[in-house]
Amino acid sequence: MIQCNRCYLQYIGETKRSLKDRFNEHRRRVDNPNSKSSPTTAAEHFLLTHNHSSNDIQLIPGPASAESYWFLF
């Protein structure tokens, strides 16, 4: 799970790749907003929300989920 430490939204996704590789993919896209590749769903939040940066991304390891979505507690 990826958590935004500014607004506490959480993204839960599914991957068969290593967690480190997938997390770094999200983070790289935020660090490089002019990349020609499409942003990941998690990266979109940090790119489109004012005053958010890759410093606000926190990885919280947990069980895999079949769905991907943002939610607020």
C-alpha positions as a printed Julia matrix, in Angstrom:
73×3 Matrix{Float64}:
  0.0    0.0     0.0
  1.2    3.49   -0.78
  0.11   6.27    1.53
  0.18  10.01    0.97
  1.59  11.56    4.13
 -0.07  14.91    3.4
 -3.69  13.9     2.98
 -3.5   10.24    4.13
 -5.04   8.81    0.97
 -3.98   5.24    0.39
 -3.43   3.37   -2.85
 -3.67  -0.41   -2.88
 -2.48  -2.17   -5.99
 -1.51  -5.58   -7.23
  1.76  -6.62   -8.83
  3.71  -9.78   -9.53
  6.95  -7.8    -9.57
  9.01  -7.08   -6.49
  7.47  -4.5    -4.17
 10.67  -2.45   -4.3
 10.63  -2.29   -8.11
  6.96  -1.33   -8.31
  7.24   1.31   -5.57
 10.29   2.82   -7.27
  8.34   2.99  -10.53
  5.65   5.11   -8.82
  8.26   7.3    -7.15
 10.39   7.82  -10.31
  7.35   9.07  -12.2
  6.66  11.65   -9.46
 10.32  12.72   -9.43
 10.28  13.13  -13.21
  6.93  14.78  -14.08
  8.03  15.54  -17.66
  8.51  11.87  -18.48
  6.83  10.72  -21.69
  5.52   7.57  -20.01
  2.01   7.59  -18.59
  1.88   8.18  -14.84
  0.79   5.36  -12.59
 -2.45   5.82  -10.67
 -0.53   6.51   -7.48
  1.84   8.94   -9.23
 -1.11  10.91  -10.65
 -2.17  11.88   -7.13
  1.24  13.34   -6.3
  1.58  15.04   -9.69
 -1.89  16.59   -9.79
 -2.32  17.61   -6.15
 -0.83  20.98   -5.17
  2.21  20.9    -2.83
  2.72  17.14   -3.02
  6.09  15.56   -3.82
  7.82  12.2    -3.71
  8.81  13.04   -0.13
  5.13  12.56    0.78
  5.03   8.94   -0.46
  5.17   6.2     2.15
  5.26   2.48    1.39
  3.29   0.33    3.84
  3.79  -3.37    3.03
  0.67  -5.48    3.24
 -1.31  -8.26    1.56
 -1.98  -8.1    -2.18
 -5.32  -6.82   -3.4
 -7.2   -7.64   -6.58
 -8.33  -4.04   -6.96
 -6.59  -0.69   -7.12
 -8.2    2.42   -5.67
 -7.73   5.46   -3.46
 -9.64   5.79   -0.24
 -9.64   8.11    2.78
 -9.95   7.01    6.38
